[in-house]
Structures are given as C-alpha cells and as structure tokens.
Amino acid sequence: MAAPIVIPDTASVKKGVSFINTIDTGKFSRLLSRILQKLHLKGESTFTEEEEEKLQIAFSVEKQDLHLILETITFILEQAVYHNMKPTILQQQLEHSHVDHDKAEVFATTWAAAGPDTVEKFRQRILSSQKLETVGWQLNLQMAQSTQAKQKSPQAVLELGVINQDSKNMEKMFVEFNHQELFEFYNKLETIQAQLDSLT
C-alpha cells in the first residue's frame, strides 16, 4: 500500500520547491543539516540576519524567496518528524512533489543520518511552560430570543485547568463551542492524536 501523501501540493510549496531545485547540491546539503540541527528549538531562528543576507547572495534570491525556501524545507522536515518517515518514503514523497532527484536524495541521506535523533528531540521537547491538569465540561441550552422561534441552541463549555510549570499556579480557562465548532475541534484532536501515535 502506498504511503499517504503528506506534502501538500499548494502554490507556496510548489514555489518553494522550484527555488530548492535551483540551489547547488553541496550548498543545499549544508543548509539542510543546519535546519535539521535546530528544528526542535521552538521559537528560535535557524539563521541570524547576517547569515540570511549571506544565504541570499549565495543562492541569488530575494529575502522573501529565501524565507520561502527555509519555510518549505522546515515544513517538509516537520512532516518527516510527525509521520516518523523512513528515508526512502521521504524521497518518494519529495519526488512526487517535483523535488529534483539529487535534492530528494540529499533530503533522504540527511534524514537517514539525523532523523532518528531529531524525532527523539521532538519527543522530549516541552512545547509550553503550561500543562493541562484538569478538564471539566457542561452543556448549556440557550433558548432563542424571538417569540416566534422556539429553537434551542446547545452550547458546550469546556473548563481547562492549566498549570504554569514555573510558578505552579493554576489558571482556569473556559471555552464555549456550538455543535459545529465542537465537531471541528474534535477532528483537530483526532489529527493531533494520530501524529502523537506516529511518534510513539
């Protein structure tokens, strides 16, 4: 059975790939290794402004195009992490997304060498200084205001008890959903669960 396609065929990915295909393979290999080293560091830039300027010159691209290249590579590597991809599958996915064979090969080789370590770093990473401690919920039934309409509008209210890892203070957050919003939220949770399962 073929692996599901996890690199979407969007306009920005296509444009990013077209730029990636123009980069010298040796330079691309070093760029990829650097991004992979810092991939797990949330909120930290991979390159300084000065380094980005040097990359613009090295790749002969404008600033926004360089950012698109970096974002595309980062997105592809994050997909590889979340789906815990084997290097051969990653290469197939990239070639399916029109990444040149030599660049797809560099991705696969770099991922084979550093991928397992990167996945492990993601597993250990604390995403936030806040942690969910308690979950409560209640249903509210709101009656329509109009005297003609007797519609009921059910609302679910989630009560999330969040604890700050540093101060240990508990904070309660209330989130209200109608039926459609709750359904969409549930689907997002299913996606998150599937990605977590792929990492265990």
C-alpha positions as CSV (number, residue, x, y, z in Angstrom):
1,M,0.0,0.0,0.0
2,A,1.4,3.4,-1.0
3,A,2.2,5.9,1.9
4,P,-0.3,8.8,2.2
5,I,0.9,12.0,0.6
6,V,1.8,14.3,3.5
7,I,3.5,17.2,1.5
8,P,0.5,19.2,0.1
9,D,0.5,20.4,-3.5
10,T,-0.1,24.1,-2.6
11,A,1.1,27.1,-4.6
12,S,3.6,28.1,-1.9
13,V,5.1,24.6,-1.6
14,K,5.4,24.4,-5.4
15,K,7.1,27.8,-5.5
16,G,9.4,26.8,-2.6
17,V,10.3,23.5,-4.4
18,S,11.1,25.4,-7.6
19,F,13.7,27.6,-5.7
20,I,15.1,24.5,-3.9
21,N,15.7,22.8,-7.3
22,T,17.9,25.8,-8.3
23,I,20.3,25.5,-5.3
24,D,23.7,23.9,-5.7
25,T,23.5,20.4,-4.2
26,G,26.6,20.9,-2.0
27,K,25.3,24.1,-0.5
28,F,21.8,22.6,-0.2
29,S,23.2,19.7,1.9
30,R,24.9,22.1,4.4
31,L,21.7,24.2,4.5
32,L,19.6,21.1,5.2
33,S,21.9,19.9,8.0
34,R,21.8,23.3,9.7
35,I,18.0,23.5,9.6
36,L,17.7,19.9,10.9
37,Q,20.0,20.7,13.9
38,K,17.8,23.5,15.1
39,L,14.4,22.1,14.0
40,H,13.4,21.1,17.6
41,L,14.2,24.5,19.1
42,K,10.8,26.2,19.2
43,G,10.7,29.9,18.6
44,E,14.4,30.2,17.8
45,S,15.6,31.4,14.4
46,T,17.8,29.0,12.5
47,F,19.9,31.8,11.0
48,T,20.9,35.3,12.1
49,E,20.0,38.3,9.9
50,E,23.7,38.4,8.8
51,E,23.7,34.7,7.9
52,E,20.4,35.2,5.9
53,E,22.0,38.0,3.9
54,K,24.9,35.7,3.1
55,L,22.5,33.0,2.0
56,Q,20.6,35.5,-0.2
57,I,23.9,36.2,-2.0
58,A,24.9,32.5,-2.1
59,F,21.6,31.4,-3.6
60,S,21.0,34.6,-5.7
61,V,17.5,35.1,-4.2
62,E,15.5,38.0,-2.7
63,K,14.8,38.0,1.1
64,Q,11.1,36.8,0.8
65,D,12.2,34.0,-1.6
66,L,14.9,32.9,0.9
67,H,12.3,32.8,3.6
68,L,10.0,30.7,1.4
69,I,12.9,28.2,0.8
70,L,13.6,28.0,4.6
71,E,9.9,27.6,5.4
72,T,9.4,24.9,2.8
73,I,12.4,22.9,4.0
74,T,11.3,23.3,7.6
75,F,7.8,22.2,6.8
76,I,9.0,19.1,4.9
77,L,11.3,18.1,7.8
78,E,8.5,18.7,10.3
79,Q,6.2,16.4,8.3
80,A,9.0,13.8,8.3
81,V,9.2,14.1,12.1
82,Y,5.5,13.9,12.7
83,H,5.0,11.0,10.4
84,N,8.3,9.4,11.5
85,M,9.1,8.7,7.9
86,K,11.6,6.3,6.6
87,P,14.2,8.0,4.3
88,T,13.1,6.1,1.2
89,I,9.4,7.1,1.8
90,L,10.6,10.8,2.3
91,Q,12.5,10.6,-1.0
92,Q,9.4,9.2,-2.8
93,Q,7.2,11.9,-1.3
94,L,9.6,14.6,-2.4
95,E,10.0,13.3,-5.9
96,H,6.2,13.2,-6.1
97,S,6.2,16.9,-5.1
98,H,8.6,17.6,-8.0
99,V,11.8,18.0,-6.0
100,D,14.7,17.1,-8.2
101,H,16.1,13.6,-7.7
102,D,19.5,14.8,-6.4
103,K,17.9,17.2,-3.9
104,A,15.4,14.4,-2.8
105,E,18.4,12.1,-2.3
106,V,20.2,14.7,-0.1
107,F,17.0,15.0,1.9
108,A,16.8,11.2,2.3
109,T,20.6,10.9,3.2
110,T,20.5,13.7,5.7
111,W,17.3,12.4,7.2
112,A,18.7,8.9,7.5
113,A,21.7,10.2,9.4
114,A,20.0,12.8,11.7
115,G,16.2,11.9,11.6
116,P,16.0,9.4,14.5
117,D,17.9,11.9,16.8
118,T,15.6,14.7,15.7
119,V,12.4,12.6,16.3
120,E,13.8,11.8,19.8
121,K,14.4,15.5,20.5
122,F,10.8,16.3,19.5
123,R,9.6,13.6,21.8
124,Q,11.5,15.1,24.7
125,R,10.7,18.7,23.9
126,I,8.4,20.6,26.3
127,L,6.2,22.6,24.0
128,S,4.9,25.0,26.6
129,S,5.6,26.1,30.1
130,Q,1.9,25.4,30.8
131,K,0.4,22.0,31.3
132,L,-3.2,20.9,31.2
133,E,-4.1,19.5,34.6
134,T,-7.9,19.2,34.7
135,V,-10.8,19.2,32.2
136,G,-14.4,19.8,33.1
137,W,-17.4,20.4,30.9
138,Q,-21.0,21.4,31.0
139,L,-23.8,21.8,28.5
140,N,-25.9,25.0,28.2
141,L,-29.1,25.2,26.4
142,Q,-29.9,28.7,25.1
143,M,-33.5,29.4,24.0
144,A,-33.9,31.7,21.0
145,Q,-35.0,35.3,22.0
146,S,-37.7,35.6,19.3
147,T,-41.2,34.8,20.5
148,Q,-41.9,33.1,17.1
149,A,-38.9,30.8,17.1
150,K,-38.6,28.0,19.7
151,Q,-35.2,26.9,18.6
152,K,-32.8,25.6,21.1
153,S,-29.1,26.4,20.7
154,P,-27.0,23.9,22.7
155,Q,-23.5,25.1,23.8
156,A,-20.8,23.0,25.3
157,V,-18.5,24.8,27.8
158,L,-15.0,23.2,28.4
159,E,-13.3,24.2,31.6
160,L,-9.5,23.7,31.2
161,G,-7.3,23.8,34.4
162,V,-3.9,24.9,33.2
163,I,-0.9,24.9,35.5
164,N,2.2,27.0,34.9
165,Q,5.3,24.8,35.1
166,D,7.4,27.6,36.5
167,S,5.1,29.3,39.1
168,K,2.9,26.2,39.7
169,N,-0.1,28.5,39.6
170,M,-3.4,27.0,38.3
171,E,-5.4,29.0,35.9
172,K,-8.9,28.1,34.7
173,M,-9.9,28.8,31.1
174,F,-13.4,28.5,29.7
175,V,-14.0,27.7,26.0
176,E,-17.5,27.7,24.5
177,F,-18.5,25.6,21.4
178,N,-21.6,25.2,19.4
179,H,-22.2,21.8,17.8
180,Q,-20.2,22.6,14.6
181,E,-17.3,24.2,16.4
182,L,-17.1,21.2,18.8
183,F,-17.1,18.8,15.9
184,E,-14.3,20.7,14.2
185,F,-12.3,20.8,17.4
186,Y,-12.8,17.0,17.9
187,N,-11.5,16.4,14.3
188,K,-8.4,18.5,15.1
189,L,-7.8,16.5,18.3
190,E,-8.1,13.3,16.2
191,T,-5.3,14.6,13.9
192,I,-3.1,15.5,16.8
193,Q,-3.7,12.1,18.4
194,A,-2.7,10.4,15.1
195,Q,0.5,12.4,14.9
196,L,1.3,11.6,18.6
197,D,0.7,8.0,17.9
198,S,3.1,8.0,15.0
199,L,5.8,9.3,17.3
200,T,5.4,6.5,19.9
